[in-house]
Amino acid sequence: MNHKHRITLQKIFSHPIDTSINWKKIESLFTHLGAELSEGRTGRMKVILNGQEAVFSLPHHGHTLQDKNEIVRLRHFLESAGITPGKD
């Protein structure tokens, strides 16, 4: 995992919650991890990673994920897929 992906992963798992995570960097991390991504017409993205599936709301007005609940959902999804900041 390169430095940029590692930083994005650390931001996702940071405490307190970082509410300025760039969505394109999250997509890049997903792609690097081998996830299947499919964007719907309703502003949502379906992500399948290591057999786990989730649907996330894409950020409105800007490019940063600012919803704390979505970030917590993202953390839980990554954890259930076996991805945490200490693992590459």
C-alpha positions, 0 to 999 in steps of 0.5 A: 500500500502506498503512502497516500492510501495509507494516509487515507486509511488512517483518516478513515479510522482516526479519532476524533472522526475526520470529516474532511476525507476526499471521496476520490481518495477513498475510491482510489483506496477501494480500487487499490484494495481490489474492490468492485465499484458501481455507481448508481444514478441516485448518488450512491456507490455499491462497493464489494470488497473481500466478499463484503458488500455495502452501499455508500452515499456519495458526497453532495456539494463538494468532494469530501465525505463529511457525514460522520455516520457514513464515515463510521459505516465506512470503518465498519465495512473495511473492518468486516472486509479485514482492512484496518490501518495496521494491515497492508 
